[in-house]
Amino acid sequence: MTQTHSQRGLALAAAIRAKQNWPVKLLDEQRGVDQKWANEGKLLHQIDPDDVDRTIRELKREASRILSLDPVIRNEINIPADTYDWTAIDADIEAARERMRQFKYAVREPALKEHVGVRTADDLVPPSLHRVLEGELNRLADVGVKDFHPGSDGKVQDLIHPSLYPYVRGITRILDTHHPLNHAEIFQTVTRYPVDEYSEGMTEHKSTYAWLPSLFAISDEGKVTIDSPINALGPRFEHPALYKALERLFELALPQIEESMFYQWKYETSPSFRRWEERSEERQSGDIKKLQEKIEEQKKEKSLENQTRAERERIMKDEMEWEKQGTGLGGLQEKSKFAGKKLKVIVKAANYVLLPGQEYEGSWHVEGAPHEHIRASLIYYYSCDADISDKGLSFRRLRTEEDQPNCAKEHGSDFDMWNQETDDSYTDYPSDIEDVNSYPYTLPRNIELGTVSATGIDTEGGTRTGRMLSFPNWLQHQVTGLKNTRAEGNSPAMRKILCFFVVNESWPTLENEVELHFPGFVYSGPHVGPNAPPVLTTANVLPQQRFRIFPYVYNVLDMVCKRTTGGRGLPIELAIYVCDLADAGMTRADAEEHRRRLMDDRKAADRKVNRVWEESYGLCEH
């Protein structure tokens, strides 16, 4: 699908949404309006047929959600009974925490190209907690009208997603009338990418949207209590067992999250750069014979290194040998850095749903936007069907000034002469940056670090409750690839995940009180510095779903009406009309529109950022 076709598909979707009462018309099978609009797109507007079909499918899903979830007056909410034995579950959790404190391999560092703060923990979640969590999330998934993520073509089902009912400038009601965001027009941040003084890139992010985290209170003993509603899920009384399960899962995950969040990255010289520096020293000495001997010695070393790397890769692909690819971290810290404090945490849950033969591949990204201050993420892969082939999660980081050789400094004007006099076929650059096209040499701004398996991990315990994978949010990550390997049938296969995105506005500390520095990039702007407004949480805003607000609005209006009319109540249709005029909360149609706009904002920002991450620049031309 070309970009032009994609743009035309978006235009078709916008034209359909502009039609009055479009959800009803699109789903009316007797009138066949869906086929009429599809044919107009294909024949009159020359839109790619696959793009048209995909657009119509997406719109039908959206229309079903709107018609099912938009009614202001809802039947009584069915609150599931909490019949779980939490005393036994808590005992299991305490045993898991003790294992984490004592067992060397409870939390590990997977084998990547560098040490970057990525951590894994396998089967640490007790089966008792796993059963509660999966059962409660399955309850969210097994609804009449499923919420498939826009643009996923029905492959990603959102159970809890922060893009639904986010903070929207001018619409979300902030409880504190003096809050700085009541007077801010938009969120603004600037990202600089200072590879060197000649090759600095820059992107700017502006938005009227922000995800709304929840408050997670951490006691001195490490116990967790969720103190404000989880956005797009609903209040605690509607999901009592799920809230308890999430609290206990976060309690288990917090030490691992802290390992990733507070990891201090340091540049490490790679073997190829070390060899290059050794060659440079020999070259500067003027002894050609010694230089040639050094080159031959290093060729043997590099050959041995390649053999070792190949063996390591073979081990990494062997599930039965998984224990060998990570480095144990030993016992973790006894007390959380956040003990006695409240953390701001964004919760996300999703199912990847693939029909036989279907595949899914993600895009490179970091979580959230700069003004949301997400510093670390943890993904819990709690269920995966046997038919899913999962290639794992890949990571990359931005190149820093330390990652490139200073060719002019090392070689000076003698570079070409020495290269010709020693070995014309030998490219005298670190193999990290050697280019198959030879001179001129270029470097990508990013360094690919490798891939970490997410599912299918075989461990000694055999409980199989899944892997928790955490990483700092200055790394980009990508779902490398999922596939339903089943060849026949109509039954989908699924992979299920739960995510915690942890906000920390005070980490890292500000440099010069105006910038936040990360490996390879720097954040600045009015929503980064010390005077930036604090990140809003669900504790700071009124409920945003109209169906939650309407009963209170109606009761107040009805009471006023009865007092002023001698007992006559207010017709409910008039109360609905008043809510429309006052923009009291979002309808489901409003929420769908804002989610779409927020996603468009993020996609545009990701495209700009990835252009910087993926561009190259020349070496030895300064």
N, C-alpha and C positions, 0 to 999 in steps of 0.2 A: 504494500500500500504506500503510495507516494504521499509526500506532505500535502500536495495540492488536493488529492482525493480526501485526505484527512480534514483539511480545511473545509472542503465542500460538504463532507459529512456533518461537520459541526454546524455549518450554515443550514443544512436540511433540518437538523435537530432544533435549532433556534426557530426556524420558520414554523415547525409543527407546534412547539411550545407556545408560540404567539397566537395560535388559534384558540378561540373561545371553547372552554370545556373540552380541551384536547384529550385528557385521559379517558373520558367516557367514549369519545369518538374512536380513539385508537383501539380500544378493547372491544368494540362492538363488532363481533364476528359476522353477524347477519348483514350489516351494511358493507362490510369489506373495505372500510376506509383505509385500513393499514396497507392493503395491496394497492389501492389507488395512489396513496402518497408515495409508496415505494416505487411504483412504475413512473410516476412523475419525476422522481429523483434520477432514475436510471435513464429514461428516454428523453425527457425535456431538458434536464440539466447536466446530462452526460457524467453523472457521478458513478464511480466504480461500483459494480453490482455488489461485491463483497462488502464494501464500505456502507452501502445503503442497507443491506441486510443486517449488518452489525449495529447500525444506528437504530433501526426499527426495533431490534431485540432489546437494546438498552432502554429505549423509550417505553417499551411495553413493561419492562420491569419497574421503571420509575412510576409509570401510571398505576400499576398494581399497588405499589407502596402508598401512593398518595390516596387512592380511593379506599384502601384498607385502613390506613393509619391517620387520616386527616379528620375524621369525625370529632367534633369538639365534645360531644356527649358520648361517653364510653360506658360500657358495662362495667360492673364492679371488677376491679383487678384481682386476678386469681393469685394469691400469695402462697407460694409453696411452703409446706410444713417443713420445719427444721427438726428432723428426727435423728440427727447424727450424734454419735457419742464423742463429743468434743474433748472430754477428759482423756479418753484413750488416744485420740488424735494428737492432743498436746503432749502426751507422754512420748509418742512416736517422734514428734518434732524435736523434743529435747534430746532424744537419742541421736537424731540426725545432726543436731547442732554439736553434740559432743564428738561425733564422728568427724565433723568438719574441723573441730579444734585439734583433734589428735591424729587423724589419718593423713599421711603425706599426700595421697593422691585424691583427696576429696574434692579439692579445687585445683585445677591444673592449668598450665600454660601450653596451648597447642603448638605444634611445630609449624611456625610460619618463617618467612625469610628473615624477620627481625623481631625483637622484643618490643611490642607496642601496647601491652596492657589487655590483650584479649585473654579471657579466662573461660574454662569449661568446668562443669560439674555434672557427673552422670549418675542417674538413679539415686540422687540425694533426697528427692521428695519421697516421703513414706507412702506406701501403697494406700493407706487409709486416707490421707489427704488427697492423693491423686484421684481416688474414686469420687470424692466429693466434688473436686474441681471439675473433672470431666463430666460428671453427671449434671452439675449446675450449668455449665457452658453448653452442653447438649440441649438442655431445656431452652436456652436462648436460640439455639440453631434450629430447633424443631418447631418453627412457627409457620403459620399459614402462608404468609408472604415473606419470602427471604430477601434480605438486603444484600444484593451482590454489588460489590464496589464498582462505581462508575468507571468505565474504560477497561474493566477486566474481562469483558465478554462472558460473564457468568462463571468465571473460574475462581474468584475470591469472594467468599461470603463474609461480610462484616458482622460480627457479633457485638463488639464494643469498638467504636472508632471515634477519635477526638475531632475529626472533621465534621461530624454531625452535631449541630447546635454549638458551634464555637463562639468565642467572643467576636462580636461584629460591631465595629465602630458606629455609634449613633443608634443602635438597635438594642444591644445588650444593656440591661439596667444594672448599674453598679450601685451597691447599697450605700457606700460612702460618697456623698455628693461632692466632697472635697478631694476625691481621688484624682491624681494628676491626669489619668487617662480620660477623665470627663472633659478635659480641655485640650487633648492631643488630637490632631487631625489624622495622622497616620503613624504607623511604625516605620522608622527609618534606620537602616544600618548600612555600613560600608564594609566590604571585605577586601583587604589588600593581600597580594600574593608575592612577597618580596623574595624571589629566587636570588637575584643579585641586583646591583644598581642599574643594570642595563635592561633587565627583563622583568619588571614588576607589572603584574596584571591587577585589575580591580573590577569588582562587581558591586552593584548597589541593589538593595532590597527594600521595597516599599510595599506596605500592605495595610489593609483595614481589618485584618483577621488575626486571631491568635487562638491556639489551643488552650483549653482550660484544664489545668491539673487539679487533682484532689489533694487535700492535706492528709498526710500520713504521720501520725504522732508516734515517736520512738521513745519508749520508756527507758529509764536508767538500766533496766535489766534486758533491754533489747526487744521487748514485746511491742507489737505494732497495733495501732488502732486507726482506722480510717475515719477522720473527723468531718469530712464533707462529702457530698454525693460524688459518685463517679460519673463524669459527663457522658451523656448518650446511653447510660444504663438505667438510671433512676435511683431513688433514695433507698436507704438501707432496708426500710420496712418491707419493700417489695421484693428484695433479694437477700434475706438475712443470712442464709447459709453461704451464698457466694461471697458476700462481704467478709465473712469470717474466714473462708478459705483463702481469699486474696490476702488478707492480713497475715495469715500464717505462712503463705508462700513467700511474701515479701520479707518476713522475718528470716526465713531460711536464705533468701537470695541476697540480703543486704551486705553481708561480708564480702561476697563475690563482687557485687556492684561497686563497693568501695575500692576493692583491688583495682578495678578497671578505671573508675573515675579519677582516682588520685595517682595513677601511674605517671611517673616522671620520665618522659621519653628522653633518651640521650642518643646522640649520633654514635654509631659504631662503624669503624672502618671495615669494609668488606675485604675478603681475601684478594679479590682482583684489584681493588684500589691499593692495597698494601704492596702487591707485586709491581703495580705500575710505579709507585713511589720508589721502590728499590731499583727499578730500571732507570728511572730518572736520575737517581744518585750515581749509578754507574756511568750513565751518559755524561753527566757533568764532570766526572773525573777524567774523561778523555781516553780511557782505556777501552778500545773497541773489542779486544779479545775477552776481557772480563764481562763486557756487556753481552756478547754472544753466549758466553758460558751461563750467565744469569738467565738469559732468555730460554736456553735449553733446559736449565734446571726448573724454571717456572712452568714450562710446557709439561714436564713430567708431573709436577705438583698439581697443575690444573687438570690433567687427565685423571689423576687419583681422586681429586675433588669431585669430578663429574661422576666417577664410579660410585663414590660415597653418596652423592646426591641421588643417583638412580636407585641405589639400594634403599635409601630413606623413603623415596617416593613409592617403591614397591611395598614397603612396610606400611606406609600411610594408607594404601589402598586395601590392605588386608585387615578386615574387621576383627579377626581373631587376635591380631597383634596390636590392637589399638592402644594398649597400655604403654607401649614403647614410644609413641610419638609425642607425648606430652611431658612436660617437666613438672614434678610435684613441687608445691610451694611450702609444704610443711604446715604446721598448725597456724591458723589465722589468728588475728588479734582478738583478744578476749572481749573488748568493749568497743562498740560502734563509735565512730567519730560524731555521729548524729544523736547519741544518747541524750535524752532530755530535750530534744528539739523536734520541730515539725518539718518534714520534707514535703516538697511539692512533686507529685508523681502523676504522670499521665498513663492511663491503662488502655491497652488495645488488645482485642482478641479477634482472631479471624480463622476461617477454615479455607484451605485451598481445595477446591472441588474439581476434579478432572475426570472427564469421561474417557473410556478406552481410547488410547492413542493420542489424547490431548497432552500438550506441553505448556509449561509456563516458565518464563524467564523474567527476572526483575531488572530494574535499571539501577545504575550507580547513584547513591544518595547518602546524605546524612539525615538524621531525624530532625524534623521541625525546621523552624526558621531561626536566624540569629537572635531575634528579640525574645525568643521563648527560652533561651538559656538551658537547653537540654545538654547535660554533660556526660551522661552515660546511659547505655541501654542494656537491658537484659531480655533475651528471648527464651521462653520455655517451650520446647518442642515436646508436648505432652502426649501426642498420639500421631501415628503415621501408619497407614495401611500397607500391607506387604506388597501390593502392586505398584506403589509409588517408588520410582527411581529418583533419588534425591542427590544432587551433585554438591549440596552444601552451600555455605555462605562465604563469599569471597571478600577480601579486604584490599584496600590500597590507601596510600597516604601521599601527601604532597611532598615534592622534593624541596629541600632547604638549601641554603647557601653551602652547607657542609657536604652536600651530596654530589657536588660537581668538582672536577679537577680544574685547577688554575693553570691552563696550558701555557699561557704567556709567561707566567712566573717560572714554571718548571723547565720549559724548553727554550724560551727566548727566541732569537732569530735563527738558532741552530737546529730547530726541530726538523725541517725538511732534509737538511744535509745528513744529520745523524740517521734519519730513517732510511735514506738511500744507501748509506755506506754500510748499514748492518744487514738489513733484510727487507727487500722491497715488498715482500708478501706479508710481512708481519705488521699488523695494525697496532701501533704503540699507544693504545688507550686501555683503560680498565675494561674488562669484558662486560661489566655492568652496562656500559654505554657503547660498546662496539657496534658499528652500523654495517649491515651487509653490503650497503652501497658505498662503503668507504667514505672518503672525504667529499663534501663537508659533513662533519659529524653534528648530529642534533640530539637533543635530550627531550624526552617527554617530561612534563611537569610532575607526573605521578609515578609512583613506584608500586607495582603490584606485589603484594605480600604473600599471596597464596590463598588457599581455600580450607575452611574448617568444616568437617562433617557435622551435620545437624541431626540426623536420624540414623537408625540402623547400627548403633554402637553396641558392641557386645562387651559386657562387663562380667566380672567374676560373680557378683551377687545374684544376677539373673532376675532382679525385680522388674526391670524394664519400665521404669516410670518416666524415662526421657531425659534429655540433656538440657541443661541451662547454659546458655552462651551469652557472655557479657563482653562489652567493649566500650572504649571511650568514644565520644561522639565527634572527635576530630578526624576519625577514620571514616572514609566512605566504605559502604558495604553494598553487596548485590546478591540477590537470590540467583545462584548460578544456573539452576535449571531443575525443574520438576517434570516428571512424565508418568502418566498412567500406562504401564507396560502391558496391560491386558489388551489383547488383540480384538476380542469380540465382546458383544453384549452391550447393555445400556446402563449398567450400574456404575456409578462414579466411585473413584478412590479418593481418599482425603488425607491431607496432612493438617494438623491443628496446632496453632501457636497461641501463646499468651505473652504479652510484652509489657514491660515497665520502662518508661522513659523518665529519667530522674533529672529534675531541674536543680541547679545550684548556681544562683546568681553571684555567690562570693568565691567561686572557683573557676578558673585560676584567678589569683589576685591581679588587680589592675596594675599595669605599668604606666607610670606618669599620670595615673588617674584618668586616663582617657581611652586606653586601648586594652583589649584582651588578646594575649599572644598564644597561639597554638603552633605546632610544627607545620611550617609552610604557609600559614596565613594569619591575618590579624583582623579582629573585629573592632570597629569604632562607630561612633554616631550617637545621637541623642538617647537611644534606648540600650546603650551599653555602658556608659560612664557611671560615675558615682551618683550622679543626679538623675539617673534613669528611673522611671517608675517601677515599683516591684511587679513581678509577674502576677497577674490576677489568677485566682483559683475559684473553684465553684463555691467557696465560702464567701466570696466577695460579690456575687451577683445573684439576682433573682432567678428563679426557675425560668427556662426559656420556652419549654413546650407549652403551646396554648392549651392543650387538653388538661395540663396540670394546673394552669392558672385559672381556667374558666370557672370551675366550681366556686372559687373564692370571689371572683368578680360577680358572678351571678347572685351569690348569697347576699353580697353587699347591696347590689342594685335592687334585688327583690325586697330586701328589708326597707330600703329607702322608699321604694314605690308603695309598699304597704302602709308606711307611716304617713305618706303624703296623700294617699287616695282613700284612706279609711279602710284598708284591708285588702285591696285588690293587688294581686301579685303581678310581677313583670313577665310578659310573654317571653319564653326562652329564645324565640327567634330574634326579638329585639335585643336581648343580651348578647347574642352572637354578633348582631350588627354593630353594637357598641364596641365589642372587642376588635372587630375589623377596623372601625374608624380610629380606635386608639392604638392600633398595632400592638395589642396586648399579647406578647409572646409570638412565637413562630408557629405557623401551620406546618404540616409535613411538606407541603409544596414549597414554602419559604425555606425550610431546612435543606431540601434538595437543591434549591437554587444557590444558597450560600455555600453548601458543600462543593458544588460544581465550580463556583467562582474561586473559592479558596484553593481548590485543586488546580485550577488554571493558573492562579498566582504562583503556586509552588512549582508547577511544571515549567513555567516560563523562567522562574528563578533557577531551577535545576539545570535547565538548558544553558543559561548564561554561565553558571558555575562550572558545568562540565566542559564547556568550550575552553575555559581556562585550564581546568585540570588536564585536559587531553591535548592541548596544543604543545608544540615543540619549539625549541629555540636553538640557535646555532652555538657551537663551541669554537673557541680559538678565533673568534672574529672580533673581540673587544680591543 
